């Protein structure tokens, strides 16, 4: 059984840098636009001119009152499965450890200047709040959000305990 190497690329500017021929110019360097090759079975969907009404309710689908979840979230909600407490709490505990340790390390690193430490901790918490709030109703992300929220509080309590 013999193994054949893949074919070599044509010579171009990169090849010239490694001892190849410098006479060949790539289309990009000459200003020629080379279209990206498409698969034969690919479907091209044109960009919409404005808001669309995919659910035929007479309103544009991107209006604030017309909220639709991802298909997997809708399927999960329709399934009425029981809450997976054991794996969920395990994920929350891991997220709590990661965020709590990050808060403690951040606070310890800035302990020389307590005003900056408090401001940076508030900035980190303010950055986490939108993500935690948006994830509170999604199947797996709600556990990560719970762990992150508890981790921030636990990290602050630990950091305050280290100072005193």
C-alpha positions in Angstrom: 0.0 0.0 0.0 1.5 3.3 -1.0 0.5 6.8 0.3 0.5 9.6 -2.3 1.0 13.2 -1.0 -1.6 15.8 -1.9 -1.0 17.9 -5.0 1.2 21.0 -4.5 -0.5 24.4 -4.8 0.4 26.5 -7.8 3.2 28.9 -7.5 2.4 32.4 -6.3 3.8 35.2 -4.1 4.0 32.9 -1.0 6.0 30.4 -3.0 8.3 33.1 -4.3 9.2 33.9 -0.7 10.4 30.3 -0.3 12.4 30.1 -3.5 9.6 29.7 -6.0 8.9 31.8 -9.1 8.1 35.5 -8.4 6.5 35.9 -11.9 3.1 34.6 -10.8 0.8 37.1 -9.2 -2.3 36.1 -7.2 -5.7 37.5 -8.3 -5.9 39.3 -4.9 -2.8 41.2 -5.6 -3.8 42.1 -9.2 -7.2 43.5 -8.0 -9.2 40.7 -9.7 -12.3 39.6 -7.8 -12.5 35.9 -7.4 -16.0 34.6 -6.4 -16.2 32.2 -3.5 -17.1 28.7 -4.9 -20.6 27.5 -3.9 -21.8 24.0 -3.4 -24.3 22.8 -6.1 -27.0 22.1 -3.5 -26.6 25.5 -1.6 -29.7 27.7 -1.4 -29.1 31.4 -1.6 -31.5 33.5 0.5 -31.6 37.1 -0.4 -31.4 39.8 2.3 -34.8 41.2 3.3 -35.4 44.8 2.5 -37.1 45.4 5.9 -39.0 43.6 8.7 -40.7 40.4 7.6 -44.0 38.8 8.7 -43.1 35.1 8.8 -45.9 34.0 11.1 -48.6 35.9 9.1 -50.1 37.7 12.1 -50.0 41.1 10.4 -47.0 42.4 12.4 -43.4 42.5 11.7 -41.5 39.7 13.4 -38.8 42.0 14.8 -41.2 44.1 16.9 -40.6 44.0 20.7 -43.9 42.3 21.4 -43.4 39.4 19.0 -40.8 37.2 20.7 -40.1 33.7 19.6 -37.6 31.4 21.1 -35.3 29.0 19.4 -36.9 25.8 18.2 -35.1 23.7 20.7 -36.3 25.9 23.6 -39.9 25.8 22.3 -39.6 22.0 22.0 -38.2 21.8 25.5 -41.0 23.9 26.9 -43.7 21.8 25.1 -42.2 18.6 26.4 -42.8 19.4 30.1 -39.8 17.4 31.2 -39.0 17.4 34.9 -36.3 19.8 36.1 -32.9 18.0 36.1 -31.9 19.1 39.6 -28.8 17.0 40.0 -27.0 17.9 36.8 -28.3 21.4 37.0 -26.9 22.0 40.5 -23.6 20.4 39.5 -23.3 22.9 36.5 -24.3 25.7 38.9 -21.7 24.7 41.4 -19.0 24.6 38.7 -20.0 28.1 37.5 -20.1 29.3 41.0 -16.5 28.1 41.6 -15.2 29.6 38.4 -16.9 33.0 38.9 -16.2 33.1 42.7 -12.5 32.3 42.3 -12.2 34.9 39.5 -13.8 37.6 41.8 -11.5 36.6 44.7 -8.4 36.7 42.6 -9.4 40.0 41.0 -10.1 41.5 44.5 -6.9 40.2 45.9 -4.9 41.6 43.0 -6.4 45.0 43.5 -6.3 44.9 47.3 -3.7 47.7 47.4 -6.2 50.2 46.2 -9.6 49.3 47.6 -11.5 52.0 45.7 -10.4 50.6 42.4 -11.1 47.1 43.6 -14.7 48.0 44.5 -15.2 49.8 41.2 -13.8 46.9 39.2 -16.0 44.4 41.0 -19.1 46.5 40.4 -18.1 46.8 36.7 -17.7 43.0 36.5 -21.0 42.4 38.2 -22.7 45.0 36.0 -21.3 43.2 32.9 -22.7 39.8 34.1 -26.2 41.0 35.0 -27.6 41.2 31.5 -26.3 37.7 30.6 -27.6 36.2 33.8 -31.0 37.9 33.4 -31.4 36.7 29.8 -30.4 33.2 30.6 -32.8 32.7 33.5 -35.4 30.9 31.4 -33.3 28.8 29.1 -32.8 25.1 29.9 -29.0 24.8 30.6 -28.0 28.5 30.7 -30.2 29.1 33.7 -28.0 26.8 35.8 -24.9 28.7 34.7 -26.6 32.0 35.5 -27.5 30.8 38.9 -24.0 29.7 39.6 -22.5 32.9 38.3 -24.9 35.0 40.5 -24.1 33.0 43.6 -20.4 33.0 42.7 -20.3 36.8 42.5 -21.9 37.1 46.0 -19.7 34.4 47.4 -16.6 36.0 45.9 -17.5 39.3 47.4 -18.1 37.8 50.9 -14.8 36.0 50.6 -12.9 39.1 49.5 -14.4 41.1 52.3 -13.4 38.4 54.7 -9.8 38.5 53.4 -9.6 42.2 54.0 -10.8 42.1 57.6 
